[in-house]
Amino acid sequence: MPPHRVLRVESTVADRFEAGRARLASLAYRLLGSAADAEDIVQEAYLRWHAADRERIEVPEAWLAKVVTNLCLDRLRSAPVRRERAAGTWLPEPLLDGDPMLGPADTFEQRESVSLAILTLMERLSPVERAAYVLHEVFSYPHSEIAGILDISESASQQHVHRSRRRVAAARRGGGEADPASARKVLDEFLAAASSGRTERLVALLTDDAIAVSDGAGLVKKLLRFETPARIASMMRTAFKPTPAKRRLAGGSPTIHVGRVNGWPAVLAVLEGRVVGAVAFQVSDGKVAALHGFAAAERLARLTAMWPRHEPDAPAIDQW
């Protein structure tokens, strides 16, 4: 084959894959809860696509969805991943709103599926239940296609989706999706109270059953969890109070921005273009129902990579 013909074929192969890369990445992210792992999976799928006998592939999009889904299932079933997640150290990797890896966001189910609460809940589902739920509820695959992707029967697919849907509904906190403007108002009030040390106001802004989870900046073996408004308020007051030790850990004095992470309003600490901390807030009925805190560098890599493409508002706090 002439060199120019080889190059044209290679370009066509790559272009066909790249056209669906974002969709494949958003599928992998929902299944794994990790942007870094999702990128690895998509790259492996590309290598398999490149090496495949593509003339025998009738529907490339379906073939690639099956490859990505099953690579994700293999990873979820692997011993290292099971040990990590069983050890109580796992949290989803947060993504800035607008990140293409978040994928489709036209329906409530699509938006909810990348919320930090649902990504965490997915850990309680079996890998197959998780895949069936995401394929059906988010990407609108019919049960007949899900059966082919997962090598199960259509009735098994229906059962997996039904069970998963029921568990997701039972775990929902509050009254559903919060209006972004209202959620931002609650976050602004919360940030003002935390910055000023007004514990009573913080307690008033929390639901009675509020929870807070933090990765402890990766300095602790297990996640930190707080479950009463008083404890959460005390923790947040302490967290937002700058100290020399915290500034040393961050590498300086970051600016504090308000944005959105995985569909939730969030506070982000940014230092010299690096996101060094993030707290995402689940707002329900005018109050904060859950908080997820991130400061471990490996969980902030994607936020940092996407930050230069982001157009943030003016800092809420110029120098922390």
PyMOL commands that set and color helices and strands:
alter all, ss='L'
color gray80, all
select helices_A, chain A and resi 3-19+21-32+35-51+54-56+60-77+79-86+100-102+108-112+116-124+127-138+143-150+154-171+180-196+199-204+216-218+229-239+244-250+297-299+301-309
alter helices_A, ss='H'
color red, helices_A
select strands_A, chain A and resi 206-214+224-226+255-261+264-271+274-284+287-294
alter strands_A, ss='S'
color yellow, strands_A
deselect
rebuild
show_as cartoon
